[in-house]
Amino acid sequence: MHVAHGHPSREDEEAVRARMQRQDLLHDPHKRFKILIGEPALRSLICSPSVLAVQLDRLSRLIGMDTIELGVVPMAAPLRIPPTGGFWIHDERLVTVEVWHADLWVDDRDSIATYLRTWHTLRDSAVYGADAQNLINAAWRALSGT
């Protein structure tokens, strides 16, 4: 496991550039992404309401893309395990995990297997397609007060 410490002083331009590059990857026809997000993330105001509205719009646009499978785990969904913090599995060779002070890079086989089991367990509780779109729309309506 490796730890990559964040550098808040360089966050601005580098973070924006990195996010833009990641967004470009979503449109690469040779890549496939399977994304799960918990419904609370659609409603949590850890940013301004206007920024959250933009994020909800972006998520809404991902539904139906050939390169992306977007699932939303509803708040009312029965869960066999408690939800965890964010993690990303890269080609079943590396897992990156966000923690408060750093990004963890997990590359040992047993740990990757644990994250894969966690992913599959949470995936079973998710909704997709129109049902996921309905949850995103409901979050947007709650945000806008309509």
SVG drawing of the C-alpha trace seen along z (x, -y; Angstrom):
<svg xmlns="http://www.w3.org/2000/svg" viewBox="-42 -28 46 40">
<polyline fill="none" stroke="black" stroke-width="0.4" points="0.0,0.0 1.3,-3.5 0.1,-6.8 0.0,-9.9 -0.4,-13.1 -2.4,-15.9 -1.0,-19.4 -3.7,-21.9 -1.5,-24.8 -1.5,-23.4 -5.1,-22.2 -6.6,-24.9 -5.2,-24.6 -3.8,-21.0 -7.1,-19.7 -9.2,-21.4 -6.8,-20.0 -6.9,-16.5 -10.7,-16.6 -10.9,-17.7 -8.7,-14.9 -10.8,-12.4 -13.9,-13.7 -12.3,-13.3 -11.7,-9.6 -15.4,-9.1 -15.9,-9.7 -13.0,-7.4 -14.7,-4.5 -12.0,-2.1 -12.6,-2.6 -15.5,-1.3 -16.5,-2.7 -18.8,-1.2 -19.7,-3.8 -21.7,-3.5 -22.7,-6.5 -24.8,-6.6 -28.0,-8.7 -26.7,-10.8 -23.9,-12.1 -26.6,-13.5 -28.1,-15.5 -25.1,-16.5 -24.2,-20.2 -20.5,-19.8 -20.3,-22.5 -22.6,-25.4 -26.0,-24.5 -25.0,-25.8 -22.0,-23.5 -24.1,-20.6 -26.7,-21.4 -23.9,-21.2 -22.7,-17.9 -26.2,-16.5 -26.6,-17.6 -23.3,-15.9 -24.3,-12.7 -27.7,-12.8 -25.8,-13.0 -23.8,-9.9 -26.9,-7.7 -27.3,-5.9 -23.7,-6.5 -22.2,-3.4 -19.0,-3.7 -20.6,-4.1 -22.7,-2.1 -24.0,-4.4 -25.7,-3.0 -27.2,-4.8 -27.5,-3.1 -30.8,-4.5 -31.0,-5.6 -33.9,-3.1 -32.1,-0.2 -31.4,2.9 -27.6,3.2 -25.7,6.3 -22.7,4.2 -22.4,0.6 -21.4,-2.0 -17.8,-3.0 -15.8,-6.0 -15.0,-6.4 -12.7,-4.0 -11.8,-3.3 -10.8,0.1 -8.5,-0.3 -8.5,2.8 -8.5,5.1 -4.8,4.2 -5.0,1.1 -7.5,-0.4 -7.3,-4.0 -9.1,-5.0 -9.8,-8.5 -9.2,-9.1 -9.1,-12.5 -5.4,-13.1 -4.3,-11.2 -5.1,-8.9 -4.2,-5.3 -3.0,-3.1 -3.7,0.5 -2.0,3.0 -1.8,6.3 -4.0,9.1 -5.9,9.9 -6.9,6.2 -8.0,5.8 -10.2,8.9 -11.8,7.4 -12.6,4.2 -14.0,6.2 -16.3,8.1 -17.4,4.8 -18.1,3.4 -20.2,6.4 -22.1,6.3 -23.0,2.6 -23.7,3.0 -26.5,5.5 -28.3,2.7 -28.0,0.1 -30.6,-1.0 -29.7,-1.9 -31.2,-3.6 -34.5,-5.3 -34.6,-4.5 -31.1,-6.1 -32.3,-9.1 -35.4,-9.4 -33.2,-9.6 -30.9,-12.3 -34.0,-14.2 -35.5,-14.0 -32.2,-15.4 -32.2,-18.2 -35.9,-19.1 -35.1,-19.0 -32.1,-21.3 -34.1,-23.8 -37.1,-23.7 -39.6,-22.5"/>
</svg>
